Amino acid sequence: MVAKLNYSFGSISQLGKEKEFNTDSIIDFAIQDGHVFLLCDGHDGNEGHGALAAKLTAESIKKYFFNRTYKNLLAALTNAVTSANFSVHEQSLKDAKYNNIGATLAILIYKNNKVYYAYAGDSRIYLYKNQALKALTLDHVADRYNPAGSDVNVLVGRNRDIKFGVCKSPLEITVGDKILLCTDGLSDVVIKEDIAEVLQDDDTSPDHKAMLLAKKADENDGADNTSVYVVEFDNNIPVPKAKKNISKLLKTGVLAILVAGILGFGGFKAYEFFTNRDNSKIEKEALVMQEAEKPIVKESVVKDSVTVLAKAKIEKELAVKKSETVKKKTPSHTNTNQNSLFEHKIKFGENLYRLSLRYGISQQQLININGNKAKNLIAGSIIKIPVKAVHIVAKGESYSFISDKYNVKIDVICRANKLDKNQALSEGKKIAIPKK
């Protein structure tokens, strides 16, 4: 029986320089004895909404495989794409604003050392094997000789019926193989030789390779959104079996400990019996002596003791009140520096335009503080946002309390931190207070 291969993967979805929104969607999830990887490039309809088409495609396929096993995985894959096409097309008919939405698709399923794949549009799947890069997909475009400048003619959801590509049979995977899924944001601007150069390096992780490929797309124009999955296959690490003599030693050791414990417990009980018998006499004699030696306390001494105790209690209460007064006067959990900076972690699809609206600042301010990092936002990176204050929520604080404290509207605070004002604030949460 062939040993099951180990796999690892990395991904990235990067906003294009000429794009206001990232309409790509990437998702991966585990299935029984395997894993599914897919990415979509959303195409706008009459009034936009390309991102919705990509998201619906990804979620529909995930739902098709969730908590399910199929005997014929190739047939299931075909049916899953057909079902996703129906879901997106039905959405396009619900309202005129959704008319003509659609999405490209590249999907890979790994199970038992085999991969199954399907595709639609110009999103691609590559196999890197034996130092060579090979495309497993064909672009669904009007002119395949000029795919970068040609219209895509097959999209999930664009029409009621779809003629997409699917593998004829599963592909056998061996040790050292690598698979790349990507949108046209990468394949249109980075040549195959440069892609192969990144994939061939065995000293970089899949996550690192994905980041390097996105960086190359950015350096070669990067006008379009770029989404990438890199999946690598290697030998599974065997778990050494315990030797038989170790098992015997463990059994012998456990038995010895039990015998020693029983003997020790018996000896302790015997010692306790004889010791307690002698101690009972001594305790009775000691009680008699204590009764005889009890001191006689004078009434005046008692009165003085009571007075001292009362005085100490009053002084303690005054100290507590003083401490509470100081706490109220002293501001806590707040950085109110006029130059306060809030650290924001970039999420997929975010850009300068969105951040400027969210925090009520100009895009130029973000560039001035963060430099080129703000111009080329990468998911997972940290940028600094100028704010009025950075507030750490204390126990029992409400939105109205924080709003009054900084003279900033509740809606503004909620928008900056993506909070729901109908839900209670959690103690210790760090929130940004916008300047306006």
ZAFI-510640 format. One record per residue (C-alpha): residue in three letters; x, y, z. Coordinates in pm, whole numbers, padded with zeros to 5 digits, always signed. Layout:
ALAXYZ...
END
This chain:
MET+00000+00000+00000VAL+00135+00344-00098ALA+00196+00577+00196LYS-00027+00883+00211LEU+00158+01201+00120ASN+00181+01499+00349TYR+00069+01834+00208SER+00117+02198+00309PHE-00014+02516+00150GLY-00005+02895+00154SER-00226+03165+00004ILE-00264+03537-00052SER-00525+03772-00203GLN-00391+04117-00288LEU-00572+04433-00398GLY-00475+04563-00744LYS-00325+04911-00777GLU-00609+05026-01004LYS-00886+04856-00806GLU-01103+05014-00539PHE-01224+04675-00409ASN-01086+04323-00411THR-01355+04119-00588ASP-01157+03793-00564SER-01261+03519-00322ILE-01035+03240-00190ILE-01132+02954+00039ASP-01002+02614+00147PHE-01151+02348+00374ALA-01089+01991+00485ILE-01292+01693+00367GLN-01263+01328+00472ASP-00906+01214+00388GLY-00843+01528+00186HIS-00867+01902+00127VAL-01037+02145-00115PHE-00875+02464-00249LEU-01057+02717-00467LEU-01035+03075-00584CYS-01269+03298-00786ASP-01233+03630-00965GLY-01563+03816-00947HIS-01678+03998-01263ASP-01913+04294-01230GLY-02259+04295-01383ASN-02458+04597-01499GLU-02409+04774-01165GLY-02103+04602-01018HIS-02140+04330-00749GLY-01863+04111-00887ALA-01746+04037-00532LEU-02090+03891-00454ALA-02065+03652-00750ALA-01723+03528-00635LYS-01837+03482-00276LEU-02156+03298-00377THR-01957+03062-00599ALA-01710+02975-00321GLU-01976+02933-00052SER-02201+02721-00276ILE-01919+02475-00350LYS-01816+02457+00016LYS-02176+02383+00114TYR-02190+02105-00147PHE-01900+01919+00016PHE-01963+02008+00381ASN-02010+01698+00600ARG-02057+01483+00289THR-01864+01197+00129TYR-01906+01095-00235LYS-01817+00763-00399ASN-01739+00929-00733LEU-01548+01245-00649LEU-01512+01353-01011ALA-01888+01340-01063ALA-01941+01526-00733LEU-01700+01799-00844THR-01885+01843-01172ASN-02218+01863-00991ALA-02081+02111-00736VAL-01975+02358-01008THR-02309+02317-01187SER-02491+02384-00860ALA-02280+02695-00795ASN-02360+02825-01144PHE-02732+02784-01074SER-02704+02971-00737VAL-02520+03270-00886HIS-02748+03290-01189GLU-03059+03283-00967GLN-02910+03575-00769SER-02852+03769-01092LEU-03224+03747-01170LYS-03346+03873-00831ASP-03278+04239-00904ALA-03170+04443-01206LYS-02860+04560-01019TYR-02729+04200-01016ASN-02784+04131-01387ASN-02485+03973-01567ILE-02272+03911-01259GLY-02033+03615-01281ALA-01706+03469-01154THR-01409+03272-01280LEU-01319+02952-01093ALA-01016+02733-01024ILE-01081+02444-00785LEU-00853+02161-00673ILE-00944+01861-00454TYR-00668+01649-00300LYS-00756+01303-00168ASN-00554+00983-00125ASN-00252+01101-00328LYS-00473+01214-00619VAL-00596+01555-00730TYR-00920+01642-00909TYR-00967+01984-01065ALA-01214+02204-01254TYR-01201+02556-01393ALA-01397+02833-01566GLY-01282+03162-01718ASP-00916+03270-01705SER-00819+03158-01354ARG-00551+02893-01389ILE-00407+02577-01229TYR-00039+02483-01281LEU+00154+02166-01193TYR+00524+02201-01109LYS+00682+01855-01150ASN+01038+01743-01225GLN+01162+02102-01259ALA+00897+02187-01520LEU+00585+02405-01500LYS+00278+02283-01687ALA-00067+02445-01719LEU-00350+02205-01639THR-00618+02448-01759LEU-00710+02634-02077ASP-00835+02993-02061HIS-01198+03040-02159VAL-01139+03363-02355ALA-01227+03492-02700ASP-00859+03498-02809ARG-00632+03243-02639TYR-00326+03390-02814ASN-00384+03716-02631PRO-00559+03616-02306ALA-00460+03932-02115GLY-00648+04157-02356SER-00935+03926-02441ASP-01287+03897-02302VAL-01368+03602-02078ASN-01651+03400-02234VAL-01720+03144-01959LEU-01817+03264-01610VAL-01995+03091-01324GLY-02347+03238-01305ARG-02336+03452-01619ASN-02574+03216-01802ARG-02822+02950-01697ASP-02602+02676-01846ILE-02223+02659-01823LYS-01958+02468-02019PHE-01662+02462-01781GLY-01342+02256-01784VAL-01291+01949-01565CYS-01017+01685-01554LYS-01097+01361-01738SER-00942+01153-01459PRO-00766+01224-01129LEU-00398+01314-01142GLU-00150+01100-00943ILE+00065+01311-00710THR+00420+01217-00607VAL+00675+01350-00360GLY+00804+01696-00455ASP+00508+01797-00671LYS+00372+02150-00633ILE+00043+02295-00756LEU-00040+02661-00814LEU-00389+02811-00840CYS-00404+03176-00947THR-00626+03448-01090ASP-00531+03645-01402GLY-00388+03915-01176LEU-00077+03693-01164SER-00080+03504-01496ASP-00139+03817-01709VAL+00172+04000-01582VAL+00420+03733-01460ILE+00574+03496-01718LYS+00594+03118-01662GLU+00974+03125-01617ASP+00945+03368-01325ILE+00666+03161-01168ALA+00878+02844-01200GLU+01174+03021-01042VAL+00970+03088-00726LEU+00815+02739-00711GLN+01143+02549-00755ASP+01295+02684-00432ASP+01264+02405-00172ASP+01394+02632+00104THR+01088+02857+00111SER+00749+02770+00263PRO+00425+02769+00057ASP+00314+03089+00234HIS+00643+03256+00142LYS+00611+03144-00221ALA+00257+03287-00241MET+00382+03619-00104LEU+00676+03628-00351LEU+00444+03561-00647ALA+00207+03840-00539LYS+00508+04069-00503LYS+00620+03990-00859ALA+00270+04073-00987ASP+00285+04403-00802GLU+00628+04486-00946ASN+00516+04402-01303ASP+00216+04638-01295GLY-00019+04490-01035ALA-00320+04675-01175ASP-00557+04381-01115ASN-00638+04190-00797THR-00405+03893-00743SER-00503+03572-00562VAL-00277+03269-00523TYR-00273+02922-00364VAL+00052+02719-00348VAL+00014+02351-00245GLU+00320+02128-00188PHE+00339+01751-00140ASP+00601+01561+00058ASN+00663+01234+00242ASN+00455+01178+00554ILE+00671+01170+00869PRO+00646+00819+01025VAL+00573+00784+01396PRO+00821+00533+01554LYS+00658+00231+01724ALA+00738+00158+02088LYS+00948-00156+02146LYS+00795-00459+02319ASN+01052-00468+02603ILE+00952-00112+02697SER+00594-00231+02748LYS+00713-00511+02978LEU+00927-00271+03182LEU+00630-00039+03227LYS+00409-00324+03354THR+00679-00438+03602GLY+00734-00083+03725VAL+00362-00023+03783LEU+00333-00350+03981ALA+00632-00258+04200ILE+00485+00083+04277LEU+00151-00072+04380VAL+00320-00323+04619ALA+00536-00050+04775GLY+00230+00169+04819ILE+00031-00104+04999LEU+00320-00186+05239GLY+00383+00180+05310PHE+00015+00247+05382GLY-00004-00049+05625GLY+00305+00064+05816PHE+00173+00418+05841LYS-00158+00300+05987ALA+00019+00091+06251TYR+00239+00385+06352GLU-00066+00616+06364PHE-00253+00378+06598PHE+00019+00358+06864THR+00110+00725+06840ASN-00252+00845+06877ARG-00301+00628+07188ASP-00011+00799+07370ASN-00098+01145+07243SER-00454+01130+07378LYS-00318+01121+07737ILE-00086+01416+07675GLU-00370+01622+07518LYS-00599+01568+07817GLU-00327+01677+08060ALA-00248+01983+07847LEU-00617+02091+07849VAL-00628+02076+08227MET-00311+02286+08258GLN-00444+02547+08005GLU-00764+02593+08208ALA-00563+02649+08521GLU-00324+02897+08364LYS-00585+03125+08193PRO-00498+03491+08277ILE-00750+03721+08443VAL-00812+04024+08221LYS-00901+04349+08392GLU-01202+04551+08270SER-00991+04859+08200VAL-00765+04662+07964VAL-01067+04538+07768LYS-01204+04890+07728ASP-00869+05017+07599SER-00853+04733+07345VAL-01200+04813+07212THR-01108+05181+07173VAL-00792+05093+06974LEU-00987+04858+06745ALA-01258+05118+06673LYS-00996+05381+06593ALA-00817+05145+06353LYS-01145+05064+06175ILE-01224+05436+06120GLU-00874+05505+05984LYS-00909+05209+05743GLU-01245+05337+05608LEU-01098+05686+05551ALA-00804+05534+05361VAL-01040+05337+05133LYS-01250+05649+05054LYS-00934+05845+04977SER-00813+05570+04743GLU-01148+05565+04556THR-01137+05944+04515VAL-00788+05924+04364LYS-00901+05650+04123LYS-01189+05865+03997LYS-00959+06162+03937THR-00689+05956+03764PRO-00765+05860+03400SER-00696+05490+03330HIS-00662+05263+03027THR-00636+05557+02789ASN-00373+05705+02561THR-00499+06057+02493ASN-00185+06187+02320GLN-00285+06408+02028ASN-00047+06200+01813SER-00192+05862+01918LEU-00145+05585+01663PHE-00372+05282+01640GLU-00224+04963+01492HIS-00458+04822+01228LYS-00412+04472+01078ILE-00495+04468+00707LYS-00765+04222+00600PHE-00837+04085+00253GLY-01013+04341+00034GLU-00913+04652+00233ASN-00756+04952+00066LEU-00663+05314+00145TYR-00999+05445+00031ARG-01190+05217+00268LEU-00955+05288+00560SER-00983+05665+00512LEU-01364+05644+00526ARG-01359+05409+00824TYR-01131+05622+01042GLY-01227+05966+00907ILE-00881+06061+00780SER-00732+06136+00438GLN-00545+05882+00229GLN-00246+06118+00219GLN-00224+06113+00600LEU-00194+05734+00592ILE+00079+05756+00326ASN+00269+06024+00521ILE+00278+05805+00834ASN+00328+05461+00676GLY+00516+05544+00355ASN+00517+05290+00069LYS+00364+05032+00302ALA+00033+05220+00274LYS+00049+05224-00107ASN+00095+04848-00130LEU-00132+04701+00135ILE-00081+04329+00199ALA-00324+04120+00403GLY-00183+04048+00748SER+00049+04351+00759ILE+00015+04627+01022ILE-00025+04996+00945LYS-00055+05287+01188ILE-00370+05500+01197PRO-00364+05852+01351VAL-00649+05876+01605LYS-00766+06099+01886ALA-00698+05826+02144VAL-00656+05455+02194HIS-00897+05344+02465ILE-00895+05014+02657VAL-01244+04930+02778ALA-01278+04904+03155LYS-01536+04689+03332GLY-01889+04825+03304GLU-01810+05101+03049SER-02077+05182+02791TYR-02071+05341+02446SER-02231+05659+02580PHE-01964+05689+02854ILE-01681+05663+02599SER-01863+05898+02358ASP-01904+06164+02628LYS-01546+06121+02749TYR-01391+06198+02409ASN-01675+06407+02263VAL-01700+06172+01964LYS-02030+06031+01835ILE-02113+05668+01911ASP-02173+05589+01543VAL-01827+05721+01453ILE-01661+05501+01720CYS-01862+05195+01609ARG-01778+05250+01240ALA-01404+05280+01308ASN-01394+04963+01519LYS-01673+04771+01338LEU-01873+04741+01659ASP-02244+04681+01710LYS-02377+04940+01955ASN-02651+04697+02059GLN-02392+04457+02200ALA-02205+04516+02527LEU-01838+04611+02518SER-01596+04345+02642GLU-01355+04440+02920GLY-00995+04487+02802LYS-01086+04548+02434LYS-00865+04808+02265ILE-01061+05049+02049ALA-00963+05346+01832ILE-01122+05687+01896PRO-01128+05877+01562LYS-01042+06246+01554LYS-01378+06331+01400
END
